[in-house]
Amino acid sequence: MRSFYLLLLLISSVAMAQPKPKPALSWKEVAAWKAIGSFGSTQLSPDGQWFAYVLAPNEGDADLIIQKTADTTRYTYPIGSVTMPQIAFSDDSKWIAFKVFAKDKDKKAAAKPGSKPVPDKVVLVELSANKKTEFDRVKSFAFNGEKASHLALLLTGTPAMGGAPAGPGAASSDAAKGSDLLLYDLGTAKTQNIGNIAEMAFSKKGDWLALAVDASERAGNGLQLRNMQSGVLLTMDSDKARYQSLNWTDKGDALALLKSVKDEKFKAELTSVLGVKNLTGLPELVVYNPKADSLAFPKGMTISPNRTPYWSEDLSRVFFGIHKLDPAKKDDKKPATTAKKDTTKAAKPNPAEPWAKIKADTTIKSLEDLQKALAKLKPDTTKATAVAGMPAMADKKDDADKPEVTIWHWQDKRLQSRQQVQESQDKNYSYLAMYNAATKTFTRLADSSLRTVSVAPKELYALGSDNSSYELDANLDGHNYADYYLIDLKTGKREKIREKHYLPGFAASPQPSPDGTKFLYWEGIHFFVYDMATRTSRNITKGLPTSFVDTDDDHNQTTPPQSPMGWSSDSKYVLLSDGWDIWQVPAMDGKDAKGKPLTALNLTQTGKREKIRFQSRFTLDPDEKGIDLKQPVYVRTYGEWTKKSGISRIDNGKVTRLLWEDASIGSLNKAKKAAVYLFGRETFTQPRQYFVSTSADLTAGKQVSKNAPAFDKYAWSPGVQLVNYVSDKGDSLQGALFLPAGYEAGKKYPTIVYYYEKLSQTLHSFANPAYSGTGWNPSLYTSNGYAVFIPDIVYKMNDPGMSAVWCVLPGVKAALKTGVIDEAKIGVHGHSWGGYQTSFLITQTNMFKAAAAGAPLTDMISMYNLIYWNSGGANGAIFEGSQGRLVAPWENWEAYHRNSPMYHVKNVQTPLLMLHNDKDGAVDFTQGIEFYNALRRQKKPVVMVQYKGENHGLAKLPNRKDYALRMMEYFDYHLKGKPAPEWWLKGVQKLDLDEHIEKRIATLSDSEEN
């Protein structure tokens, strides 16, 4: 008996020793998940001794972490609810400054009517002592460049200080834009206040501060320059004008800006360009005022405020934009005659009365009715109405009498919808021009016949492109052409050098050399270099034992090129990729330092042989002008079939593999003033962490971040398997199979299949838990016991739908052989193009037990002739030249029928959850409606979820949270056997919708609070 009790005690102690299983991460807990963001969330100090990063939640307030790279010193600062962090180290690395934004709860409170926003502030920290200084109401801030002696803080304006007051009609184009500028001395901690500053800009060295003064009534406006060493303040120009667009040269040896004055004859202000140079002696002011140049400057135009001016490198010329100047409308009113003053006390008009009458008018049932009612109001009444917040009405007939018409013409180069999207851009378009300060001459470089002109480095030449002859066809079929012109900037003379140049992709566009005398371009299957001085062209890849055509690009474009790596800094070579290796190719004929002819060299050698892609180059010097081949070149490497990645270094023609792991490695940076390197590493099972190394070989990397601090609290996928398979058309493909949390070998799991063209390269990508715009997040599904399989899809022309069948189904069958997937519990999901694949797949197979399709294309014929409303362009160009991978429908009707889900809708046996929003600007809402109605007519199980006013993906956080939860509830029911959600079983009637939503919100809120 005693041994029996001892056995029980032993069993009990063993049970107690077992670690408690970690819970799955639920959608309810995602809001508080903190992680390092993708953009602007990390920064390495110039000396490499400090690393700053932002941990931001999906909903709530973020923290800034400042970590010493050599030890464990770590500071944490709350910075409020932030979208784009603003962080800056001083150039000497002694200080860091950052924005602190309003807290999430304060932002939500400020969004309510009548509430005031909480202004941002800036915190300055002396890093050695962790001593902080705070500044309130800060709009922008900057250290004074390399000098690092001052911090400038431009404060948020108030009505009293010149900021525009709130309220309809209260803002004025003449309202002062200036506010206080605080100049904080980092050495003495003394602050100087400079008033009425609209813009500020330090030179690169930090020895000069440019200030644009903008005061009330424009009194005392001007350009001021402050010498940061002596404190002397120079007024370079002063006028009753607006000064803006301050722009220093890269070296900081000259400044350009714009000056605008009002003229009642025109709608817009008249603008001139100013330049300041000779800053080592007595600063020189250069002024070009078009009004004083009636001979050279085109009539009816002015300098545009929408293009920032800049100096040429030799400081001889200033470049800027010009645009059309519209005359002001003449006032039809006759001047009022002088009349005897009426001393009779009149009743003061009540501005609310007209509006009250309009609100009480029951005949007003539309916007048109409202416009007509407003038009009937007397002039004096309409003025009072404007005070009450309604628009003032003119004495002439109201615009309500004008027809609201759009004329769509078959010869329009751009669809009317495209013109509407680009209306603001067209109105603000400016033509490039230049002013020669030495000869005092103006030259127009771009005009209506040559709108696009790009100035090459060194400002010797410019390249103009004109697609006007081909624009209509390009917008019809998605194939782009352009004529190219060479412009000699010494004379302004232009000549056509390329006619109907084919552009199968961005990589085919001309790319100028750093010395500004040559440009690289693509034609046919080769790269060429054009010498702008001699007007000669040379094929630089002919005869090389490789091809630079991007054969992996399966869009309907002819021989698109691989993207070039770039020019060498001496302009003698271009670095080209053949998709595997990097080639150093001579730009022109010549000899090297030893007198030998320049020849092409394969720098990496092993890429194509070992199926390793030398993918991209890391730019370690943000100020570089071309690739310095005398310095080591760091490149990212990727194993096409192993999915390994790493970093290699090319040095004097020799390649050294520095990092190479079963992980995703990248984001390499170097400290500005030290040999300290920063890089990131992640896998699907571990969030991205950042490491520093003081070795150029990137050895002994030390982790300096703690990303996703809540990671260890939850159950996570234990790993991923790479599945190799062959498509039904013989293509060798791969898929990534992510294992579910708690995975046990030999046990089968419910699985979600997800895809979007090729995604197997995401095998080692960590998916931060978040509410995406599509409802999908692989980490949430694996944490909750699902396996996730992501197969690759490659496409055959005229079969975009069937290509998914030929690739996805063999991929799933191959993944089934791993024993991980429960063949009776497979779901499938995709969004947009992936949504189309999903909608089509369920018409071709019953392999899937449940499907979810976001914003799917469903009828390829009607979709071809619809509009991509986000851009205003026609879908036809996308079909014929891009993702659609089809010819025009009348050239192959059968292909459109064969690949349209709508024409096979009778075959659908799989339950379908669709997300399609009424303002979808990519895939028209009618595509979802068509498929939903076709399935409903046949009484097939389908639910379409529509979020009012949302576009192609969900933008509003409440909508993202709602759909993410619904989609998982849907899959849990069909694949896990959980109770069916009421909205899926019975739907929700319109009258019950508010109550239904409120209950879901309450449930989610209660869980988040607990």
Order of alpha helices (4+ residues) and beta strands (2+ residues): alpha-beta-beta-beta-beta-beta-beta-beta-alpha-beta-beta-beta-beta-beta-beta-beta-beta-beta-beta-beta-beta-beta-beta-beta-beta-alpha-alpha-alpha-alpha-alpha-beta-beta-beta-beta-alpha-beta-beta-beta-beta-beta-beta-beta-beta-beta-beta-alpha-beta-beta-beta-beta-beta-beta-beta-beta-beta-beta-beta-alpha-beta-alpha-beta-alpha-beta-alpha-beta-beta-alpha-alpha-beta-alpha-beta-alpha-alpha-alpha
